[in-house]
Amino acid sequence: MTDAALLPDDLVHAFRRDGVVVLRDLLTPEEVATLAAGVERNLASLSQLGMNATGPDRPGAFVEDFRNWTRIPEYERVVRGSALARAGAQLMGSRAARVFHDHLLVKEPGTLDPSPWHQDQPYYCIDGTQTVSFWIPLDPVTRENTLEFVAGSHADGRWFMPRSFVRKTPMVFEEGALDEVPDVEADRDAHPIVGWAMEPGDAVAFNMLTLHAAGGSPTRRRAFSLRLTGDDVTYAPRPHRTSPPFPELAATDGSGLAAGAPLAHPLFPVLWPTGHVDA
């Protein structure tokens, strides 16, 4: 297998058609164990962006944190050393794969709060079509408690209003700037919903415009997510704070980025091909 052909062509075609595929055994057992150790380190020391996103007076806990991959050494080893970036570049059809950010998602046992249907990209400060998010469970996940996706929902390029999961308040954009997310739950049979039971080492790869959601979890569900961008992605300042925020990019001392600029910035190094240096 050549460096350019980590994944079979039919899987790449399915990703571009459906906006989501499951990749079995993408990470080695050693890489899974390394990520799991990193998750425990992260939980013991959340960043300023870390939070419990569980609704008030609700059981369990849904802990999230962002932008830790250079702070947690176990994360960095897997981000830089695994097959994730190489697979991401192939799925996106991009010459290179840049890291955008990492995302910790832990649902403790008995967490009932669902993650509602949403897209990822409207929460971000980027434009472009060559994107991929990897969702990597570190515990076995049943079909009932896995991420679900509306296959093909990325294809027309439509963006939906980003809202906070608990309060449902608008985020990033002004109220009314984008259409609301369709009510998928009102008529699930009308949508091509897909999802998979998964084991540690598996990963779901999806376009950042693909609609997705997840239910609560009766057991502990630790997941690490890595978001990558490709050649056509550019910096796009938004009216309000993004999730996660990147205030460094608005700097006017020459260390920031101009609107519409490629993501050639130290925050977003190229992971694949290895050894790449930004001009």
N, C-alpha and C positions, 0 to 999 in steps of 0.2 A: 504494500500500500504506500503510495507517495504521500508527501506532506500535504498536498492539496486535496487528497481524497480520504480523509479520515472517516467520513460518513458516506453511505451509499447514495446514489443519485435519487432513488425513489424517496428516501427520507428528506432530502433537501427539497425535492419537488413538493412533498406534502407540507413542509414548513411554509413554503411560499404560497401554497394554495390555501391552507387552513389557518395559517398564522400560529400554529402550535404543533409540536411533536413531542413524544416521550423518547428519551435516549436511555436505554438500559445499560447499566454498568459503565457509565461514562467515567465515574471516579473509582479509584482503587479502594480496597478496604483501608489501606494506610491513609489515604487522603480523607476518607470519611472520618476516621478516628482523629485526624489532625483538625478537621473542621469542628468536630464535636468538642475537642479540648478548647478550641478557640471560642466556641459558643459559651462554654462555662466561664471562661475568662471574661468575656464580654458581659455576661449577665452579672458577674460579680463587680463589674466596674462599667456601668453604662456611661456613654458620652452625654454631652449636653443635649443631644438630639434624642436620647433614649426616653421611652415612656411606656406606661401601661395603658394600652388603648381600649381596655375593657370598659363597658358602660358602667355608670355609677350603680352601686348596689347589685351588681351582677356577679355570679360565681366565677371562680377561676381567674385567669389573668392572660391577657394577650400582650406580650412584651415585644416592642419593636425598638430597633436602633439602626442608625445609618452612618455611613462614611467612616468605618472603622478598619478598613482593610490594611492601612499602613500602620495602625496603632496596635493591632492584634497580630503578633507574628505568625500564629498558626493560619490565620486567614491569608496573609500575604504569601506564605509558602504555597498554598493551594491555588490562589489566584494566579500566581506567576508560573507555577510548575506543573499544573494539571493540563488536561486536554481541553478545558473550557474555552479558552480564547481561540484555539485552532478550530474547534467545532463551530464556534460562533461566527468566525470569518466565513466559513464555508456556507453556513445557513444563510447569512446575510448577502452572500455574493459580493463580498468586500475584499479589497486587497489587504486591508489591515483591520484589526480589531482593537479598539481602545477600551479601557475600563472607564465606565461612567461612575458607578458607585455600587457599594454593597449594601445589603439590607438584612438585618436579623429579624426573624419572625418566630416567636415561641408561644405556643398555646399550651398553657398548663392544664393538667387533668380537670375535666368538668367545665371547661370554658364553653359557654353556650353562644356567645356573640358570634354571628357570622361576619365574614368579610363580604360586603355587598358587591354587586356587579359594578365593575368599573374598568377603565383603561388606565394604564400607567403613564403614558406620555403626556397627557394634559396636565399632570402634576409637576412636570419637569420644565427645565429651561432650555430645551432643545427642539429644533425642527429637523426633519429628514425622515427617510423611510427605512434606512438600513440600521435596524435596531434588533436586539435580542435580549431577553431576560431569561436567566436560568433560575429555576426554583428547585432547590436540592434538599429533600427531606433527609434528616439524620436519624429518624425513627420510622418503622414501618407505617404506611398510611393505607387505610382501606379506601375502596372506591367511594364510600359514603362520606369520608372525611378529607378527601383530596381536593386539590384545586379543580375547578370546572371551567370550561371555555366554550364560547360560542364560535364554532369553527367558521372561518372565513369572514369574521366581523371586522377584520383589519383591512379588507381588500379594497373598499371604496375610499379609504383615507379619511373617513368622517371622524371628527373629534366630539367627545361628549363632556359635559360640565363636570369638573372635578369637585367633589364635596368631601367634607370630613366624615369619617365613617360613623361616628357617634352622634354628633350634633346636626349633621347634614347641612352645615353652612357652606357657602361657596368658598372655594380656594383658588388661588393663582389668578383667575380671571374675574372680571366683574359679573355680577348676577345677570343672567340672560345673554351673556356673550356667546355661549355654546348651547346646543340642544341638550336636553336631559337624557341620561342613560335610559334605554328602553327597559320596560318592566318585564324582564325575562321570566321572573318567577310567576307572573300572572298567567302565563301560557307557555310552560316549558316545552310542550310538544311542538310548538311553532318554531322552535330554534334548534339548530343542530348542535346540541350540547355534548361535549366530549370530556372525558376525564379518565384517569387510570389509577388503580391500586399501585403503590410504589414501594420499593425497598431501598434502604440506604445504598448509595452508589448510583441510583437512577437520578435522572434530572428531566424536568420538563423545560423545553425551550419554547419561548413564545415572543411574537412581535409585540412591541410596546403599545400598539393600538388594538390588540385582541382583547375583547371583553372577557373578564374572568371574575370568579367569586369563589368563596370557600365557606363551609359551615363551621360550627364549633367542633370541639374535639373532646371525646370522653377520656382519652389518654394523652400523655404528654406528646406534643408534636413540635420538635425542633426543626427549623428550616433555615437555610442560608440561601440568599438570593444574590446573584451577580448580574449586573446590567452592563451590557457592552454596546458600543456604537461603531458604525462603519464609516465608509468614505464620505457619504453625502450628508452626514449630520453636522449641524452648525449650532452656534450659540444663539439663543433667542431670549432676551430679557422679557420678563412678564410684568403685568401691572402690580402683582402682589407676590408675597413670599412663596417660593416653590417648596415642594417636599421631595427630597431634602433641599435645603437652601444652599446656595453657593455664593455667599457675599463676596468672596475673593474675586469673582469674575467681573464685578462692577468697579473694581479699582481703576482710578484714572492716572496712576503713576507709571503706566506702561506694563504693569504686571497682570492686568485684567484682559478681557477679550472684548472686541467690538461686536455689535450685533451683526449676525450673519457670518461671523468668522468661523473657520473650522476649529475643532476642539484641540488644537495644538497647544496644550497648556500642561504644566507639570502635574496638575491634578488628574489628568486623563492620559497617562502614558499608554503607548502602543504595547500591547501584550503579545500580539502576533502580527507579523513574524517577529521572532525574538531577535534582539539586537538592533531593532529599528531605532533611529534617532531622528526626532523632528528637526526639519530644516530651520 
